[in-house]
Amino acid sequence: MNQTILYGRITAAPEVKYTNSNKAPCRFTLAVNRIGEGADFIRCVAWEKVAENMGKYVRKGDRLIVSGSITTGSYEKNGQ
């Protein structure tokens, strides 16, 4: 089971961009406070209607609760 719930503040105004297949992703970073000191900055992606609504209604500094799953990825650039 891979389910995560995060509570934090959005670090910058989210931007919605459209893919070639006309799907709407919205990338944003959530600052989640640690118990004690510091914060973790978690990069997130929302899709479709959620992404479009975030672009309309969410602003920098707003508090959000995000529910979803964690995925990891990698890429190569120039063979590295």
Secondary structure by P-SEA (a helix, b strand, c coil): cbbbbbbccccccbbbbbcccbbbbbbbbbbbbcccbbbbbbbbccccaaaaaaaccccccbbbbbbbbbbbbccccccc
